[in-house]
Amino acid sequence: MQERYTSSAETYDLIYADVIDYEATARQLTELIRACKPDARTLLEAACGTGAVLEPLQAEFDVHGFDLSDDMLRVARTKLPGVDLRPGDMVDFDWGGRFDAIVCMFSSIGYMTDYDSLGAAYGRFAAHLVPGGVVIVEGWLKPAAFIPGFVGGNAAGDERLQVHRVSTSWLEEGGRVSIVDLHHLVGRPEGVSYFAERHRMGMFTADEHVQALESAGFEAEHHPDLFMGRGTYVGVRREDP
């Protein structure tokens, strides 16, 4: 079992090309940011992955990003030459500056597996936003929405590269941490390979997300139906005391 987003960095965009409309996601993010801060210019993406949403956001913002996975960043740099992309962890990153907006998309906040780490991530977001700056976080599944034992599958590709991915899932730690194993079968002209990655993801209620954001210094709202429908949280950073 590999660390998450190592071998899968190569096939991530292929799997999600028919799942996520990145252009539409970027437009919706822009609308949400402009509604809260019309003059927003600089944007940081936490857990930017392969840079798939930063790429269209370049049309509206001066973009930056960080991610824990060097493999994902390697892919992102091919799409975003000249963009400042750095390794970093949500709970303790220190960019050395502030932004008008921070986004954390595609349930990446789920890698915070307890309330302390969730609060730490939101605290770092607040520290990196100007007063009045906007944070947008797309949540992972809420505890009541997770289906233990659920088996999912995706397939994508062409005559040069085929990827078939199967997921299995269960719960641990009193039902608040979900485990998702992603099994990949990858076919290329030279042969077929297999690898698996394990993802441990914490599940929080909407109230817990809002409370953690407000404790970190945001005025926060829950939007249940945006993006993939797992719950999105929009916060505006309060003025400095």
TAQUI-V657523 format. One record per residue. N is the residue number from 1. PHI is phi in whole degrees, -180 to 180 (999 if undefined). D_CENTER is the distance of its C-alpha to the mean C-alpha in Angstrom with 1 decimal. Layout:
N,PHI,D_CENTER  N,PHI,D_CENTER
This chain:
1,999,21.7  2,-89,19.5  3,-65,16.6  4,-65,13.2  5,55,12.3  6,-105,15.8  7,-61,18.0  8,-73,15.3  9,-59,14.0  10,-67,17.2  11,-106,16.7  12,-57,13.0  13,-65,13.7  14,-65,16.9  15,-62,15.6  16,-92,13.1  17,-60,15.7  18,-98,17.4  19,-104,14.5  20,-121,12.5  21,-92,14.5  22,-69,12.7  23,-64,15.8  24,-66,15.9  25,-61,12.3  26,-63,13.3  27,-64,16.6  28,-69,15.4  29,-60,13.1  30,-61,16.3  31,-62,18.5  32,-65,16.7  33,-66,16.8  34,-65,20.3  35,-65,21.5  36,-95,20.8  37,-143,21.6  38,-58,23.6  39,-95,24.2  40,-58,20.6  41,-126,20.7  42,-105,18.2  43,-140,14.4  44,-119,12.0  45,-105,8.3  46,-84,6.8  47,59,5.2  48,-75,6.6  49,57,7.5  50,-84,10.6  51,77,10.6  52,-67,11.0  53,-96,10.1  54,-64,11.6  55,-57,14.7  56,-72,15.8  57,-68,14.8  58,-59,17.5  59,-68,20.1  60,-116,19.6  61,-136,18.2  62,-83,18.8  63,-99,15.4  64,-145,14.1  65,-160,11.1  66,-142,10.7  67,-157,9.4  68,-75,11.3  69,-92,12.3  70,-63,15.3  71,-66,15.4  72,-66,12.2  73,-62,13.4  74,-61,16.7  75,-67,15.6  76,-60,13.9  77,-66,17.1  78,-71,19.1  79,-89,17.6  80,-125,17.5  81,-61,20.8  82,87,21.7  83,-84,18.2  84,-76,17.6  85,-122,14.8  86,-130,15.1  87,-73,14.4  88,-179,13.2  89,-114,12.0  90,-56,10.5  91,-79,13.7  92,-147,16.2  93,-65,15.3  94,-139,18.1  95,-77,17.8  96,92,21.3  97,-170,20.9  98,-119,19.6  99,-126,17.7  100,-81,18.3  101,-148,14.7  102,-129,11.3  103,-123,8.1  104,-139,4.7  105,-111,3.4  106,59,4.1  107,66,4.8  108,-62,3.3  109,-63,6.2  110,-63,8.3  111,-72,9.1  112,-83,11.3  113,-98,14.3  114,-148,16.8  115,-65,17.5  116,-63,18.5  117,-70,15.3  118,-61,13.4  119,-64,16.2  120,-64,16.0  121,-63,12.4  122,-66,13.5  123,-65,16.7  124,-70,15.3  125,-61,13.5  126,-61,17.0  127,-66,18.8  128,-107,17.2  129,-116,17.9  130,-70,21.3  131,-55,23.2  132,85,22.2  133,-70,18.8  134,-115,15.9  135,-118,12.6  136,-128,10.3  137,-126,7.8  138,-94,7.0  139,-78,8.4  140,-87,9.2  141,-59,12.8  142,-77,15.5  143,-53,18.4  144,-74,20.8  145,-94,18.6  146,-74,18.1  147,-112,20.8  148,-60,22.1  149,85,23.5  150,-64,21.6  151,-116,21.8  152,-120,19.7  153,-155,20.1  154,-140,19.2  155,-142,21.4  156,-157,21.3  157,139,23.3  158,-142,26.8  159,-73,30.0  160,-106,28.6  161,-152,25.4  162,-124,24.6  163,-127,21.7  164,-121,22.0  165,-123,19.4  166,-123,20.3  167,-112,18.4  168,-126,20.2  169,-149,19.2  170,-159,20.9  171,-115,20.8  172,-142,22.0  173,53,22.9  174,71,24.4  175,85,21.9  176,-110,19.0  177,-123,17.1  178,-96,16.2  179,-113,16.8  180,-126,15.7  181,-98,17.6  182,-109,16.8  183,-102,20.2  184,-117,20.5  185,-114,23.8  186,-119,23.9  187,-109,27.1  188,-130,28.4  189,-55,32.0  190,-84,32.7  191,148,31.7  192,-117,29.2  193,-126,26.8  194,-136,24.9  195,-153,22.1  196,-137,19.9  197,-129,16.8  198,-108,16.3  199,-123,13.1  200,-101,14.0  201,-135,11.9  202,-80,13.4  203,-115,14.3  204,-130,15.3  205,-75,17.4  206,-60,16.9  207,-63,19.7  208,-67,18.1  209,-62,15.0  210,-63,17.5  211,-62,19.8  212,-65,17.5  213,-66,16.5  214,-66,20.2  215,-66,21.3  216,-83,19.2  217,112,21.0  218,-112,19.4  219,-91,21.0  220,-125,18.4  221,-135,18.2  222,-103,16.7  223,-117,16.4  224,-71,16.5  225,-113,16.6  226,-77,14.2  227,56,11.9  228,-89,11.8  229,78,14.0  230,-94,12.3  231,105,12.8  232,-121,11.4  233,-120,12.6  234,-115,14.2  235,-126,16.1  236,-115,18.8  237,-70,19.9  238,-67,23.5  239,-65,26.2  240,-61,27.1  241,-66,30.0
